[in-house]
Amino acid sequence: MPGPLALSARSPKSSTRVDELQDSDSIVGIRTLAYFCDYGQSTSPLRSDFSEQMIPDNQTTDTEFILLPFSSSMHVQYALGFLFLLIYFLTLAGNLLIMAVIKMDSQLHTPMYFFLVNLSFFDMFYSSVMAPKLVYTLLTKNKTVSLSGCVVQIGLMFFIASSEAFILSAMAYDHYSAICNPLIYVIVMSKRFCTFLARGSCLLEVTNSLMNTLPLLRLHFCGPHLIHHYSCEMPELLPLSCSDLFPNKMILFTTLVVFGFGCFFPILFSYTRIISAILKISSASGRSKAFSTCSSHVIVVTLFFLTGLGRHLSPATGSILEQVISLQYSIVTPLLNPIIYSLKNVEVKIAIKKMWREKRILALPISFTFMGAGRKKSGKGSDTISTSSPATTPYDSIAKGTT
C-alpha cells in the first residue's frame, strides 16, 4: 500500500525520488531478512519468528538481545552445556562442603577460615548468577535476554566480583600477618577488625555495583541486538548503544582502578613479603612445601584479577578468546578456590576425615549464618573468632621456620 507521501500531489521528479527511496528501503529490508535467515540456517536455530527478535525502534524500553555463545554447532553447544552443568554442581558441592566443615569444627574458627567461608559463599553466588543462564542458553533454542535481565546480571557480577576481590585481599593480609608478624597476629586480626572488614566491604561492593549499573538505564540501543558472548557483560553491551557512552566508560574505568587495583596491590605486597619470608627458611623441603602452597594461591589470585581487569578495560571484539577469558573468572575460579584454599590444606583434610569417621558429614547443616560461620561459642554464649594462635593458618610451617 502506498504511504502518505505517495497520495499527495507531487511533481514527476519528486515522485520518482519517492519511488527510489521506497525501493531502497525494500532492498535493505530484504537483505536484513536474508541475513537473519542465513544466520538461522548456519548457526543454532533461534526462534522462528525473527520479526519478534528485531526491534525496529531506536528507543525502546523492552529491548531484547540475542546471545551468540561459542560455536554455532548445536552438538558442540550441547556438549558444553552438560560440561558447565557438571562444573556448576561440583562448585556448589565443594563450597558447601568447605562451609559445613568450618562451621562444625571448632579448630577452624579462626580469622582465615572466617574469610574463607565468605569466599565460598560468594563463589556459590557468582556461579549461580552465571552458570544456570549459560547452561540454559546452550541447551535450548531460546538465546534471548532482556535489557532488564542484562542490567541485573551486570549489577550482580560487579557486586560479587568486588566482594571476592576484597575477601582475597583480606585473606592475603591475614597470611602476611601470620607469617611476618606472628607475635602481634592476635592483636591485629581481632574479632572486631575481621567483622569490620567483612561488613564494611558490603557498602563498598553495593556502591561499586550501583555506580556501574544505574547509568545503563539511560542508554538507548539501536541494533543489531547481537551479543557475541554467553552472557551480558559491560564490554559487550556498551557498543550496542547509540547514546553517549563517555560517562559510562569513565565510571567503569574509575571503579576498576579504585576497587580492582585497590585490592590487587595489597595482595601483591602481602605475597611479596611472604615469598621473601619463605626464602629465609633454611630447610630445602620446607621451602619447597611453602612455595608449593603459596604459588597456587598466587596463580589463582593473579588469574582472577588480570583476566577480570583486562577483560573490562579492553574493547570487545566478539572473539572466542574473550569468552574463554570470561569463563576463567566467572566459572573456573569458583571451582578452583575450594581446592586451592581448603582441600590442599592439611587442617581441612583432617577435619573432613574426622567428620567422615564420625558420620557427621552425612548430616551437614543446610543453614549458615552469613558473615558468621567462622565463629564459635565461648563463655556465656557470645560469638567469637578464635585468634589464639597464629599457627592456625596453612602457613604455620612457614611461620615456625622464620621465627
C-alpha positions as CSV (number, residue, x, y, z in Angstrom):
1,M,0.0,0.0,0.0
2,P,1.4,3.4,-0.9
3,G,2.4,5.6,2.0
4,P,1.0,9.1,2.8
5,L,3.7,10.7,0.7
6,A,2.5,8.9,-2.4
7,L,-1.1,10.1,-2.0
8,S,-0.2,13.8,-2.2
9,A,0.2,15.6,-5.5
10,R,3.8,15.9,-6.4
11,S,5.9,16.6,-9.5
12,P,7.2,13.7,-11.6
13,K,10.7,14.4,-10.3
14,S,9.7,14.1,-6.6
15,S,7.5,11.1,-7.3
16,T,10.5,9.3,-8.9
17,R,12.6,10.2,-5.8
18,V,10.0,8.7,-3.5
19,D,9.8,5.5,-5.5
20,E,13.6,5.2,-5.4
21,L,13.5,5.7,-1.6
22,Q,10.8,3.0,-1.3
23,D,12.7,0.6,-3.5
24,S,15.9,1.3,-1.4
25,D,14.0,0.6,1.9
26,S,12.7,-2.6,0.4
27,I,16.1,-3.8,-0.6
28,V,17.5,-3.1,2.8
29,G,14.6,-5.0,4.4
30,I,15.1,-8.0,2.1
31,R,18.9,-8.0,2.8
32,T,18.3,-7.8,6.6
33,L,15.7,-10.6,6.4
34,A,18.1,-12.7,4.3
35,Y,20.9,-12.1,6.8
36,F,18.8,-13.4,9.7
37,C,17.5,-16.4,7.7
38,D,21.0,-17.3,6.6
39,Y,22.2,-16.9,10.2
40,G,19.4,-19.2,11.4
41,Q,20.5,-21.9,8.9
42,S,24.2,-21.6,9.6
43,T,24.1,-21.4,13.3
44,S,21.9,-22.7,16.1
45,P,18.1,-22.4,15.5
46,L,16.7,-19.4,17.2
47,R,13.1,-18.5,17.4
48,S,11.4,-19.0,14.0
49,D,9.7,-15.6,14.2
50,F,12.7,-13.3,13.6
51,S,10.4,-10.3,13.4
52,E,10.0,-10.6,17.2
53,Q,13.8,-10.6,17.7
54,M,14.3,-7.4,15.7
55,I,13.5,-4.2,17.4
56,P,12.6,-1.5,14.8
57,D,12.6,1.4,17.3
58,N,15.8,3.1,18.2
59,Q,14.4,3.9,21.7
60,T,12.6,1.2,23.4
61,T,12.0,0.1,27.0
62,D,11.6,-3.6,26.1
63,T,14.8,-4.3,24.3
64,E,15.9,-7.9,23.8
65,F,19.3,-9.2,22.8
66,I,20.4,-12.4,21.2
67,L,23.3,-14.2,22.8
68,L,25.7,-16.0,20.5
69,P,27.8,-18.3,22.7
70,F,30.8,-20.2,21.4
71,S,30.4,-22.5,18.4
72,S,27.4,-22.4,16.0
73,S,27.2,-26.2,16.1
74,M,24.4,-27.5,18.3
75,H,26.3,-30.7,19.1
76,V,29.2,-28.6,20.5
77,Q,26.7,-26.4,22.4
78,Y,25.0,-29.5,23.9
79,A,28.4,-30.9,25.0
80,L,29.5,-27.6,26.5
81,G,26.1,-27.2,28.2
82,F,26.4,-30.5,30.1
83,L,30.1,-29.8,30.9
84,F,29.2,-26.5,32.5
85,L,26.3,-28.1,34.3
86,L,28.7,-30.6,35.9
87,I,31.1,-27.8,36.8
88,Y,28.3,-25.9,38.5
89,F,27.2,-28.9,40.6
90,L,30.9,-29.5,41.6
91,T,31.3,-25.9,42.5
92,L,28.2,-26.0,44.8
93,A,29.2,-29.2,46.4
94,G,32.8,-28.1,47.0
95,N,31.9,-24.8,48.6
96,L,29.1,-26.2,50.6
97,L,31.4,-28.9,52.0
98,I,34.0,-26.3,53.0
99,M,31.4,-24.1,54.7
100,A,30.0,-27.1,56.6
101,V,33.4,-28.4,57.7
102,I,34.5,-25.0,59.0
103,K,31.2,-24.4,60.8
104,M,31.2,-27.8,62.6
105,D,34.9,-28.0,63.5
106,S,35.8,-25.6,66.3
107,Q,39.5,-25.9,65.5
108,L,38.9,-24.0,62.2
109,H,37.1,-21.0,63.9
110,T,40.0,-18.6,63.0
111,P,40.2,-15.4,61.0
112,M,41.5,-17.1,57.9
113,Y,38.6,-19.6,57.8
114,F,36.2,-16.8,58.7
115,F,37.1,-15.1,55.4
116,L,37.2,-18.4,53.6
117,V,33.5,-19.1,54.5
118,N,32.6,-15.7,53.0
119,L,34.7,-16.5,49.9
120,S,32.9,-19.8,49.5
121,F,29.5,-18.1,49.8
122,F,30.3,-15.6,47.1
123,D,31.8,-18.3,44.9
124,M,28.5,-20.2,45.0
125,F,26.6,-16.9,44.4
126,Y,28.8,-16.0,41.5
127,S,28.5,-19.4,39.9
128,S,24.7,-19.3,40.4
129,V,24.5,-16.0,38.6
130,M,26.4,-17.1,35.6
131,A,26.2,-20.9,35.1
132,P,22.4,-21.5,35.0
133,K,21.9,-18.9,32.3
134,L,24.9,-20.2,30.4
135,V,23.6,-23.8,30.5
136,Y,20.1,-22.7,29.6
137,T,21.4,-20.8,26.6
138,L,23.5,-23.7,25.3
139,L,20.8,-26.4,25.8
140,T,17.8,-24.5,24.4
141,K,16.8,-22.7,21.3
142,N,15.9,-19.5,23.1
143,K,19.0,-17.3,23.0
144,T,17.4,-14.1,24.0
145,V,17.8,-11.9,27.1
146,S,16.0,-8.7,28.0
147,L,17.7,-5.4,28.8
148,S,16.5,-5.6,32.4
149,G,17.9,-9.1,32.7
150,C,21.3,-7.8,31.4
151,V,21.3,-4.9,33.9
152,V,20.5,-7.2,36.8
153,Q,23.2,-9.7,35.7
154,I,25.8,-7.0,35.3
155,G,24.9,-5.5,38.7
156,L,25.3,-8.8,40.4
157,M,28.5,-9.5,38.7
158,F,30.1,-6.3,39.8
159,F,28.8,-6.8,43.4
160,I,30.2,-10.4,43.6
161,A,33.4,-9.7,41.8
162,S,34.3,-6.8,44.1
163,S,33.3,-8.9,47.1
164,E,35.7,-11.7,46.1
165,A,38.5,-9.2,45.4
166,F,38.1,-7.6,48.8
167,I,38.0,-11.0,50.6
168,L,41.1,-12.2,48.7
169,S,42.8,-9.1,49.8
170,A,41.8,-9.6,53.4
171,M,43.0,-13.3,53.2
172,A,46.4,-12.2,51.8
173,Y,46.8,-9.7,54.6
174,D,45.9,-12.4,57.2
175,H,48.5,-14.7,55.7
176,Y,51.1,-11.9,55.8
177,S,50.3,-11.1,59.4
178,A,50.5,-14.7,60.5
179,I,53.9,-15.3,58.8
180,C,55.7,-11.9,59.0
181,N,54.2,-10.6,62.3
182,P,53.3,-13.7,64.3
183,L,53.8,-12.1,67.7
184,I,51.1,-9.4,67.1
185,Y,48.9,-11.6,64.9
186,V,46.3,-12.0,67.7
187,I,46.1,-8.2,68.2
188,V,46.0,-7.3,64.5
189,M,43.4,-9.9,63.4
190,S,40.9,-9.4,66.2
191,K,37.3,-10.2,66.0
192,R,36.3,-6.6,65.7
193,F,38.7,-6.0,62.9
194,C,37.6,-9.1,60.9
195,T,34.0,-8.1,61.3
196,F,34.7,-4.6,60.2
197,L,36.4,-5.8,57.1
198,A,33.6,-8.2,56.2
199,R,30.7,-5.8,56.8
200,G,32.5,-2.7,55.7
201,S,33.2,-4.3,52.3
202,C,29.5,-4.8,51.7
203,L,29.0,-1.0,51.5
204,L,31.8,-0.6,49.0
205,E,30.5,-3.5,46.9
206,V,27.0,-2.2,46.7
207,T,28.4,1.3,45.8
208,N,30.5,-0.2,43.0
209,S,27.6,-2.2,41.6
210,L,25.2,0.8,41.6
211,M,27.7,3.2,40.1
212,N,28.1,0.9,37.1
213,T,24.5,-0.3,36.6
214,L,22.4,2.8,37.2
215,P,23.9,4.7,34.2
216,L,22.9,1.8,31.9
217,L,19.3,2.7,32.4
218,R,19.7,6.0,30.5
219,L,21.1,4.2,27.4
220,H,19.1,3.6,24.1
221,F,20.0,0.7,21.9
222,C,19.8,0.9,18.1
223,G,20.7,-2.7,17.0
224,P,21.5,-5.1,15.7
225,H,20.9,-6.6,19.1
226,L,23.5,-9.4,18.8
227,I,25.8,-10.1,21.8
228,H,28.7,-12.3,20.7
229,H,29.1,-13.8,24.2
230,Y,27.4,-16.3,26.5
231,S,26.2,-13.6,29.0
232,C,25.7,-9.9,29.3
233,E,28.9,-8.2,30.2
234,M,29.7,-4.5,30.1
235,P,32.2,-4.6,27.3
236,E,29.7,-6.3,25.0
237,L,26.6,-4.2,26.0
238,L,28.0,-0.7,25.7
239,P,29.0,-0.9,21.9
240,L,25.3,-1.7,21.1
241,S,24.1,1.6,22.4
242,C,23.6,4.7,20.2
243,S,23.8,7.0,23.2
244,D,26.8,9.0,24.5
245,L,29.0,6.4,26.3
246,F,31.6,8.7,27.8
247,P,30.0,8.9,31.3
248,N,29.6,5.1,31.4
249,K,33.2,4.5,30.3
250,M,34.6,7.0,32.7
251,I,32.7,5.4,35.6
252,L,33.8,1.9,34.6
253,F,37.4,3.0,34.4
254,T,37.4,4.8,37.7
255,T,35.7,1.9,39.6
256,L,38.1,-0.6,38.1
257,V,41.1,1.4,39.1
258,V,39.8,2.2,42.6
259,F,38.3,-1.2,43.6
260,G,40.3,-3.5,41.3
261,F,43.8,-2.2,41.7
262,G,43.0,-1.1,45.2
263,C,42.5,-4.7,46.2
264,F,45.2,-6.1,43.9
265,F,48.2,-4.1,45.2
266,P,47.7,-5.1,48.9
267,I,47.7,-8.7,47.7
268,L,50.8,-8.1,45.7
269,F,52.5,-6.5,48.7
270,S,51.5,-9.3,51.1
271,Y,52.6,-12.1,48.9
272,T,55.9,-10.4,48.1
273,R,56.6,-10.2,51.8
274,I,55.5,-13.8,52.2
275,I,57.8,-15.0,49.5
276,S,60.7,-13.1,51.0
277,A,60.0,-14.9,54.3
278,I,59.9,-18.3,52.5
279,L,63.4,-17.6,51.1
280,K,64.7,-17.3,54.6
281,I,63.8,-20.9,55.5
282,S,66.9,-22.9,55.9
283,S,65.3,-26.3,55.1
284,A,65.0,-27.1,51.4
285,S,62.0,-29.3,52.0
286,G,60.3,-26.5,54.0
287,R,61.0,-24.0,51.2
288,S,59.6,-26.5,48.6
289,K,56.4,-27.1,50.6
290,A,55.9,-23.4,51.3
291,F,56.4,-22.5,47.6
292,S,54.0,-25.2,46.5
293,T,51.3,-23.8,48.8
294,C,52.0,-20.1,48.1
295,S,52.4,-20.5,44.3
296,S,48.9,-22.0,43.9
297,H,47.4,-19.1,45.8
298,V,49.3,-16.5,43.8
299,I,48.3,-18.2,40.5
300,V,44.6,-18.2,41.3
301,V,44.6,-14.6,42.5
302,T,46.7,-13.3,39.6
303,L,44.4,-15.0,37.0
304,F,41.3,-13.7,38.7
305,F,42.5,-10.1,38.8
306,L,44.3,-9.9,35.5
307,T,41.6,-11.6,33.4
308,G,38.8,-9.6,35.1
309,L,40.5,-6.2,34.9
310,G,41.9,-6.9,31.4
311,R,38.6,-8.1,30.1
312,H,36.7,-4.9,31.2
313,L,39.5,-2.4,30.3
314,S,39.8,-3.7,26.7
315,P,37.1,-3.2,24.0
316,A,35.0,-6.2,22.9
317,T,35.9,-7.9,19.6
318,G,33.4,-10.8,19.8
319,S,36.2,-13.5,19.7
320,I,36.1,-16.9,21.3
321,L,39.1,-15.9,23.3
322,E,37.1,-13.3,25.2
323,Q,34.5,-15.8,26.2
324,V,37.3,-18.2,27.4
325,I,38.8,-15.4,29.5
326,S,35.3,-14.6,31.0
327,L,34.9,-18.3,31.8
328,Q,38.1,-18.2,33.8
329,Y,37.0,-15.7,36.4
330,S,33.3,-16.5,36.4
331,I,33.1,-20.3,36.1
332,V,36.6,-21.8,36.7
333,T,37.7,-19.7,39.7
334,P,34.7,-20.5,41.9
335,L,35.5,-24.2,41.2
336,L,39.2,-23.9,42.0
337,N,39.0,-21.7,45.1
338,P,37.8,-24.6,47.4
339,I,40.6,-26.8,46.1
340,I,43.4,-24.2,46.4
341,Y,42.4,-22.6,49.7
342,S,41.0,-25.6,51.5
343,L,41.3,-29.1,50.1
344,K,45.1,-28.7,49.8
345,N,45.1,-27.6,53.5
346,V,46.2,-30.3,55.9
347,E,43.8,-28.9,58.7
348,V,40.8,-29.0,56.4
349,K,41.6,-32.5,55.2
350,I,42.0,-33.8,58.8
351,A,38.6,-32.2,59.7
352,I,36.9,-33.8,56.7
353,K,38.3,-37.2,57.6
354,K,37.2,-36.8,61.2
355,M,33.7,-35.9,60.1
356,W,33.6,-38.9,57.8
357,R,34.7,-41.3,60.5
358,E,32.1,-39.8,62.9
359,K,29.4,-40.0,60.1
360,R,28.6,-36.3,60.7
361,I,29.4,-35.5,57.1
362,L,26.2,-37.3,56.1
363,A,24.1,-34.8,58.2
364,L,25.7,-31.5,57.1
365,P,23.7,-28.4,58.3
366,I,22.0,-26.6,55.4
367,S,21.8,-23.3,57.2
368,F,24.7,-21.0,57.7
369,T,25.0,-17.6,59.4
370,F,26.3,-15.2,56.8
371,M,29.3,-13.3,57.9
372,G,29.4,-15.5,61.0
373,A,30.0,-19.1,60.0
374,G,33.6,-18.9,61.2
375,R,32.7,-18.1,64.8
376,K,32.4,-20.3,67.9
377,K,30.7,-20.1,71.2
378,S,32.7,-19.1,74.2
379,G,31.9,-18.0,77.7
380,K,28.2,-17.3,78.1
381,G,27.3,-18.0,74.6
382,S,28.8,-15.0,72.8
383,D,30.2,-15.5,69.4
384,T,33.9,-15.0,69.0
385,I,36.5,-15.7,66.3
386,S,39.4,-17.7,67.8
387,T,42.7,-16.0,67.2
388,S,44.6,-17.8,70.0
389,S,47.4,-18.9,67.8
390,P,49.0,-17.7,64.6
391,A,49.8,-21.2,63.7
392,T,46.3,-21.9,62.6
393,T,46.8,-20.9,59.0
394,P,48.1,-23.1,56.2
395,Y,51.3,-21.2,56.6
396,D,52.0,-22.3,60.1
397,S,55.1,-24.2,59.0
398,I,56.4,-21.1,57.3
399,A,55.8,-19.0,60.4
400,K,57.7,-21.5,62.5
401,G,60.5,-21.6,60.0
402,T,61.0,-17.9,60.1
403,T,60.7,-17.3,63.8
